[in-house]
């Protein structure tokens, strides 16, 4: 785990600049936002993958706000797109190599063309794995062999959460790559198949709103349903830390508030599914 971190909701979250990423060991970099936090609360394997990341980036304004709300920690949002841009610039300067594994052949083709134009000194490798909820052992080994054949400096994985994070952690020891990065939607952003909200939305901390406006049917649940669930988690954690109300409270009003929040969260969780 990277040294300069901030504990937020039980996760050691990266609290530094990307320029400090230099390491001498194989490094798995995953990201966390309010939605993946809620997903992990219902998926122990996903939670384990996030907790076992060497670096866990605060890719979401909700995590940044949570750190400040819970204990006053000031951290900066660092997205998967930020990581991708930073590493490409570094690789281009050094004449390094990267491997994009995930997404469709069509998306990878667009990535390859853009990479050749913007970063001509990078040797890029690409593979679109079979579309499957869970890979077979043979498929896993084929993917690992493809990566290890070229020994890339950076492996970018774009298979959506939580699949990509679990895969990266499970196969870390078998992969010959210095950085193993789960960046999901960044494949589509860089390829141009999905447009990332403009810099105004991003600078205001409202990228989530821009994405939801662009893809409401796919993303409304992530933000409108699990946003309140995440807020409940923050309030519960704050009350637990400040007043010790979770198991032993003598303040009837605070206890009633907590019980109401708990009932709401249980109701939302029982009437929604993660996807």
Secondary structure, DSSP 8 states (H G I E B T S, - for coil): --SSEEEETTEEEE-S-GGG---SS-EEEEEE-HHHHHHHHT-HHHHHHHHT-SEEEE-SHHHHHHHHHHH--------HHHHHHHHHHHHHHHT-EEEEEES-HHHHHHHHHHHHHH-TT-EEEEE-----SS--HHHHHHHHHHHHHHT-SEEEEES-TTHHHHHHHHTGGG---SEEEE-TTHHHHHHTSS----HHHHHTT-HHHHHHHHSHHHHHIIIIIHHHHHHHHHHHHHHHHHH-TTT----HHHHHHHHHHHHHHHHHHHT----
